[in-house]
């Protein structure tokens, strides 16, 4: 069986542990407001001082994550007969979210959001209670996204020496990413490094967008 017990990390890495309806309330601020105090001395490298718009963007991603997390992880143990329409739709929603981010975001915040996106791709594609087996094409996607995640995190960690330290949750995500990378490589030592790509899982053409392409977000 492809996959491993990620129960020790689910609490730290899942989106919401309560219903979306219970969190349906108005934002307590305007997205255009700034977090910078009036008497703050300019520090353009500090990732923490951005407009509230970044918080709204993160909230939108969490809402998407919450939507796809429930069905494969919190709605039973019987395997889904066809999980990939849900997975491709969710990947497309997250890809559209990232493409819709403001071009005025600082490079540090954009990197922060890209790391969130990559980890979300890895997590939804990996084995789950209702998807115990992962298609070879999805294994290739996990392989590619894990490599890119680690590359981005390494660069981001060096930059964050000037901005904010890495957190416990960053360490947990790195741990899960490393475990999933090892898991997907085991038994595929020849296929994955060689770049041999299997066909995507068959899904009804009219019911779902195409699967995400390799080497792209």
LOMAR-175812 format. One record per residue (C-alpha): residue in one letter; x, y, z; residue number from 1. Coordinates in nm, 3 decimals, always signed. Example, Ala and Ser with C-alpha at 12.3 -4.5 7.8 and 13.67 -1.06 7.14 Angstrom:
! residues 2
+---+---------+---------+---------+-----+
! r !       x !       y !       z !   k !
+---+---------+---------+---------+-----+
! A !  +1.230 !  -0.450 !  +0.780 !   1 !
! S !  +1.367 !  -0.106 !  +0.714 !   2 !
+---+---------+---------+---------+-----+
! end
This chain:
! residues 217
+---+---------+---------+---------+-----+
! r !       x !       y !       z !   k !
+---+---------+---------+---------+-----+
! X !  +0.000 !  +0.000 !  +0.000 !   1 !
! X !  +0.123 !  +0.345 !  -0.087 !   2 !
! X !  +0.122 !  +0.587 !  +0.204 !   3 !
! X !  +0.192 !  +0.595 !  +0.578 !   4 !
! X !  +0.025 !  +0.702 !  +0.899 !   5 !
! X !  +0.027 !  +1.081 !  +0.911 !   6 !
! X !  -0.199 !  +1.101 !  +1.216 !   7 !
! X !  +0.072 !  +1.270 !  +1.425 !   8 !
! X !  +0.084 !  +1.564 !  +1.184 !   9 !
! X !  -0.280 !  +1.603 !  +1.083 !  10 !
! X !  -0.370 !  +1.832 !  +1.372 !  11 !
! X !  -0.084 !  +2.070 !  +1.287 !  12 !
! X !  -0.129 !  +2.074 !  +0.910 !  13 !
! X !  -0.503 !  +2.060 !  +0.841 !  14 !
! X !  -0.691 !  +2.374 !  +0.747 !  15 !
! X !  -0.997 !  +2.412 !  +0.974 !  16 !
! X !  -1.106 !  +2.168 !  +1.246 !  17 !
! X !  -1.450 !  +2.331 !  +1.270 !  18 !
! X !  -1.721 !  +2.383 !  +1.011 !  19 !
! X !  -1.701 !  +2.663 !  +0.757 !  20 !
! X !  -2.053 !  +2.774 !  +0.857 !  21 !
! X !  -1.943 !  +2.835 !  +1.215 !  22 !
! X !  -1.675 !  +3.072 !  +1.087 !  23 !
! X !  -1.902 !  +3.262 !  +0.849 !  24 !
! X !  -1.861 !  +3.617 !  +0.978 !  25 !
! X !  -1.757 !  +3.951 !  +0.835 !  26 !
! X !  -1.392 !  +4.053 !  +0.830 !  27 !
! X !  -1.303 !  +4.284 !  +1.121 !  28 !
! X !  -1.101 !  +4.511 !  +0.892 !  29 !
! X !  -1.073 !  +4.641 !  +0.539 !  30 !
! X !  -0.836 !  +4.450 !  +0.307 !  31 !
! X !  -0.676 !  +4.783 !  +0.215 !  32 !
! X !  -0.581 !  +4.865 !  +0.573 !  33 !
! X !  -0.217 !  +4.835 !  +0.669 !  34 !
! X !  -0.053 !  +4.656 !  +0.958 !  35 !
! X !  +0.222 !  +4.916 !  +0.982 !  36 !
! X !  +0.198 !  +5.136 !  +1.294 !  37 !
! X !  +0.200 !  +5.513 !  +1.220 !  38 !
! X !  +0.536 !  +5.567 !  +1.391 !  39 !
! X !  +0.703 !  +5.258 !  +1.239 !  40 !
! X !  +1.039 !  +5.317 !  +1.072 !  41 !
! X !  +1.053 !  +5.186 !  +0.717 !  42 !
! X !  +1.173 !  +4.828 !  +0.683 !  43 !
! X !  +1.076 !  +4.695 !  +0.340 !  44 !
! X !  +1.232 !  +4.355 !  +0.412 !  45 !
! X !  +1.004 !  +4.273 !  +0.706 !  46 !
! X !  +0.747 !  +4.015 !  +0.599 !  47 !
! X !  +0.513 !  +4.087 !  +0.889 !  48 !
! X !  +0.429 !  +4.441 !  +0.780 !  49 !
! X !  +0.189 !  +4.399 !  +0.491 !  50 !
! X !  -0.167 !  +4.511 !  +0.426 !  51 !
! X !  -0.458 !  +4.312 !  +0.560 !  52 !
! X !  -0.511 !  +4.203 !  +0.200 !  53 !
! X !  -0.252 !  +3.929 !  +0.255 !  54 !
! X !  -0.453 !  +3.799 !  +0.550 !  55 !
! X !  -0.763 !  +3.789 !  +0.329 !  56 !
! X !  -0.567 !  +3.599 !  +0.062 !  57 !
! X !  -0.455 !  +3.344 !  +0.320 !  58 !
! X !  -0.812 !  +3.307 !  +0.446 !  59 !
! X !  -0.929 !  +3.233 !  +0.091 !  60 !
! X !  -0.671 !  +2.955 !  +0.058 !  61 !
! X !  -0.775 !  +2.809 !  +0.394 !  62 !
! X !  -1.135 !  +2.802 !  +0.276 !  63 !
! X !  -1.035 !  +2.606 !  -0.037 !  64 !
! X !  -0.823 !  +2.369 !  +0.173 !  65 !
! X !  -1.109 !  +2.312 !  +0.413 !  66 !
! X !  -1.339 !  +2.224 !  +0.124 !  67 !
! X !  -1.121 !  +1.944 !  -0.007 !  68 !
! X !  -0.991 !  +1.820 !  +0.328 !  69 !
! X !  -1.326 !  +1.703 !  +0.463 !  70 !
! X !  -1.413 !  +1.437 !  +0.206 !  71 !
! X !  -1.089 !  +1.233 !  +0.190 !  72 !
! X !  -0.984 !  +1.281 !  +0.554 !  73 !
! X !  -1.290 !  +1.335 !  +0.775 !  74 !
! X !  -1.588 !  +1.166 !  +0.611 !  75 !
! X !  -1.529 !  +0.798 !  +0.672 !  76 !
! X !  -1.290 !  +0.516 !  +0.589 !  77 !
! X !  -1.453 !  +0.358 !  +0.283 !  78 !
! X !  -1.226 !  +0.431 !  -0.018 !  79 !
! X !  -1.366 !  +0.671 !  -0.275 !  80 !
! X !  -1.452 !  +0.501 !  -0.602 !  81 !
! X !  -1.315 !  +0.793 !  -0.807 !  82 !
! X !  -1.124 !  +1.057 !  -0.604 !  83 !
! X !  -0.947 !  +1.234 !  -0.891 !  84 !
! X !  -1.228 !  +1.462 !  -1.013 !  85 !
! X !  -1.231 !  +1.615 !  -0.662 !  86 !
! X !  -0.851 !  +1.634 !  -0.656 !  87 !
! X !  -0.817 !  +1.801 !  -0.997 !  88 !
! X !  -1.094 !  +2.053 !  -0.920 !  89 !
! X !  -0.928 !  +2.137 !  -0.590 !  90 !
! X !  -0.585 !  +2.177 !  -0.753 !  91 !
! X !  -0.739 !  +2.404 !  -1.015 !  92 !
! X !  -0.907 !  +2.617 !  -0.747 !  93 !
! X !  -0.577 !  +2.659 !  -0.561 !  94 !
! X !  -0.390 !  +2.730 !  -0.884 !  95 !
! X !  -0.645 !  +2.999 !  -0.973 !  96 !
! X !  -0.613 !  +3.145 !  -0.622 !  97 !
! X !  -0.236 !  +3.179 !  -0.662 !  98 !
! X !  -0.269 !  +3.327 !  -1.011 !  99 !
! X !  -0.513 !  +3.585 !  -0.873 ! 100 !
! X !  -0.281 !  +3.720 !  -0.604 ! 101 !
! X !  -0.199 !  +4.088 !  -0.628 ! 102 !
! X !  +0.111 !  +4.164 !  -0.840 ! 103 !
! X !  +0.205 !  +4.417 !  -0.571 ! 104 !
! X !  +0.282 !  +4.152 !  -0.311 ! 105 !
! X !  +0.637 !  +4.158 !  -0.183 ! 106 !
! X !  +0.861 !  +3.872 !  -0.305 ! 107 !
! X !  +0.878 !  +3.737 !  +0.051 ! 108 !
! X !  +0.500 !  +3.714 !  +0.087 ! 109 !
! X !  +0.460 !  +3.563 !  -0.262 ! 110 !
! X !  +0.718 !  +3.296 !  -0.170 ! 111 !
! X !  +0.527 !  +3.234 !  +0.154 ! 112 !
! X !  +0.206 !  +3.177 !  -0.042 ! 113 !
! X !  +0.378 !  +2.958 !  -0.302 ! 114 !
! X !  +0.506 !  +2.733 !  -0.024 ! 115 !
! X !  +0.149 !  +2.703 !  +0.106 ! 116 !
! X !  +0.032 !  +2.613 !  -0.244 ! 117 !
! X !  +0.300 !  +2.351 !  -0.304 ! 118 !
! X !  +0.238 !  +2.185 !  +0.032 ! 119 !
! X !  -0.136 !  +2.178 !  -0.042 ! 120 !
! X !  -0.069 !  +2.004 !  -0.374 ! 121 !
! X !  +0.150 !  +1.745 !  -0.203 ! 122 !
! X !  -0.100 !  +1.682 !  +0.073 ! 123 !
! X !  -0.408 !  +1.638 !  -0.143 ! 124 !
! X !  -0.226 !  +1.410 !  -0.390 ! 125 !
! X !  -0.085 !  +1.181 !  -0.120 ! 126 !
! X !  -0.257 !  +0.879 !  +0.031 ! 127 !
! X !  -0.548 !  +0.947 !  +0.265 ! 128 !
! X !  -0.801 !  +0.733 !  +0.456 ! 129 !
! X !  -1.040 !  +0.738 !  +0.159 ! 130 !
! X !  -0.769 !  +0.721 !  -0.109 ! 131 !
! X !  -0.525 !  +0.454 !  +0.013 ! 132 !
! X !  -0.367 !  +0.404 !  -0.331 ! 133 !
! X !  -0.203 !  +0.679 !  -0.537 ! 134 !
! X !  -0.198 !  +0.665 !  -0.916 ! 135 !
! X !  +0.148 !  +0.665 !  -1.081 ! 136 !
! X !  +0.076 !  +1.003 !  -1.244 ! 137 !
! X !  -0.007 !  +1.153 !  -0.903 ! 138 !
! X !  +0.314 !  +0.999 !  -0.766 ! 139 !
! X !  +0.506 !  +1.191 !  -1.033 ! 140 !
! X !  +0.332 !  +1.513 !  -0.928 ! 141 !
! X !  +0.420 !  +1.451 !  -0.563 ! 142 !
! X !  +0.782 !  +1.385 !  -0.662 ! 143 !
! X !  +0.805 !  +1.712 !  -0.856 ! 144 !
! X !  +0.624 !  +1.925 !  -0.598 ! 145 !
! X !  +0.831 !  +1.787 !  -0.308 ! 146 !
! X !  +1.153 !  +1.883 !  -0.483 ! 147 !
! X !  +1.025 !  +2.230 !  -0.560 ! 148 !
! X !  +0.893 !  +2.274 !  -0.206 ! 149 !
! X !  +1.230 !  +2.191 !  -0.050 ! 150 !
! X !  +1.413 !  +2.419 !  -0.294 ! 151 !
! X !  +1.177 !  +2.707 !  -0.218 ! 152 !
! X !  +1.186 !  +2.644 !  +0.156 ! 153 !
! X !  +1.567 !  +2.642 !  +0.158 ! 154 !
! X !  +1.578 !  +2.978 !  -0.018 ! 155 !
! X !  +1.294 !  +3.114 !  +0.195 ! 156 !
! X !  +1.462 !  +3.001 !  +0.519 ! 157 !
! X !  +1.779 !  +3.192 !  +0.428 ! 158 !
! X !  +1.578 !  +3.506 !  +0.355 ! 159 !
! X !  +1.370 !  +3.473 !  +0.671 ! 160 !
! X !  +1.681 !  +3.519 !  +0.883 ! 161 !
! X !  +1.613 !  +3.887 !  +0.809 ! 162 !
! X !  +1.238 !  +3.868 !  +0.859 ! 163 !
! X !  +1.090 !  +3.599 !  +1.083 ! 164 !
! X !  +1.218 !  +3.266 !  +1.219 ! 165 !
! X !  +1.086 !  +2.934 !  +1.091 ! 166 !
! X !  +0.813 !  +2.795 !  +1.312 ! 167 !
! X !  +0.723 !  +2.455 !  +1.451 ! 168 !
! X !  +0.462 !  +2.425 !  +1.176 ! 169 !
! X !  +0.726 !  +2.485 !  +0.909 ! 170 !
! X !  +0.928 !  +2.203 !  +1.060 ! 171 !
! X !  +0.624 !  +1.974 !  +1.061 ! 172 !
! X !  +0.550 !  +2.049 !  +0.696 ! 173 !
! X !  +0.912 !  +1.978 !  +0.603 ! 174 !
! X !  +0.894 !  +1.651 !  +0.794 ! 175 !
! X !  +0.575 !  +1.542 !  +0.616 ! 176 !
! X !  +0.715 !  +1.650 !  +0.279 ! 177 !
! X !  +1.033 !  +1.450 !  +0.336 ! 178 !
! X !  +0.841 !  +1.141 !  +0.442 ! 179 !
! X !  +0.611 !  +1.161 !  +0.141 ! 180 !
! X !  +0.907 !  +1.209 !  -0.092 ! 181 !
! X !  +1.078 !  +0.898 !  +0.044 ! 182 !
! X !  +0.753 !  +0.703 !  +0.030 ! 183 !
! X !  +0.684 !  +0.791 !  -0.332 ! 184 !
! X !  +1.041 !  +0.717 !  -0.443 ! 185 !
! X !  +1.043 !  +0.373 !  -0.281 ! 186 !
! X !  +0.958 !  +0.123 !  -0.551 ! 187 !
! X !  +0.989 !  +0.390 !  -0.820 ! 188 !
! X !  +1.365 !  +0.448 !  -0.813 ! 189 !
! X !  +1.396 !  +0.402 !  -1.190 ! 190 !
! X !  +1.074 !  +0.561 !  -1.314 ! 191 !
! X !  +1.058 !  +0.891 !  -1.123 ! 192 !
! X !  +1.419 !  +1.017 !  -1.157 ! 193 !
! X !  +1.418 !  +0.923 !  -1.527 ! 194 !
! X !  +1.124 !  +1.150 !  -1.597 ! 195 !
! X !  +0.898 !  +0.871 !  -1.726 ! 196 !
! X !  +0.542 !  +1.003 !  -1.687 ! 197 !
! X !  +0.244 !  +0.771 !  -1.664 ! 198 !
! X !  -0.092 !  +0.865 !  -1.812 ! 199 !
! X !  -0.326 !  +1.063 !  -1.582 ! 200 !
! X !  -0.605 !  +0.865 !  -1.414 ! 201 !
! X !  -0.911 !  +0.845 !  -1.636 ! 202 !
! X !  -1.191 !  +1.082 !  -1.535 ! 203 !
! X !  -1.510 !  +1.182 !  -1.721 ! 204 !
! X !  -1.416 !  +1.455 !  -1.968 ! 205 !
! X !  -1.720 !  +1.675 !  -1.898 ! 206 !
! X !  -1.707 !  +1.655 !  -1.519 ! 207 !
! X !  -1.367 !  +1.787 !  -1.423 ! 208 !
! X !  -1.081 !  +2.010 !  -1.541 ! 209 !
! X !  -0.762 !  +1.847 !  -1.674 ! 210 !
! X !  -0.503 !  +1.733 !  -1.421 ! 211 !
! X !  -0.225 !  +1.977 !  -1.327 ! 212 !
! X !  +0.078 !  +1.965 !  -1.557 ! 213 !
! X !  +0.420 !  +1.876 !  -1.427 ! 214 !
! X !  +0.671 !  +2.160 !  -1.374 ! 215 !
! X !  +0.389 !  +2.411 !  -1.334 ! 216 !
! X !  +0.179 !  +2.548 !  -1.052 ! 217 !
+---+---------+---------+---------+-----+
! end
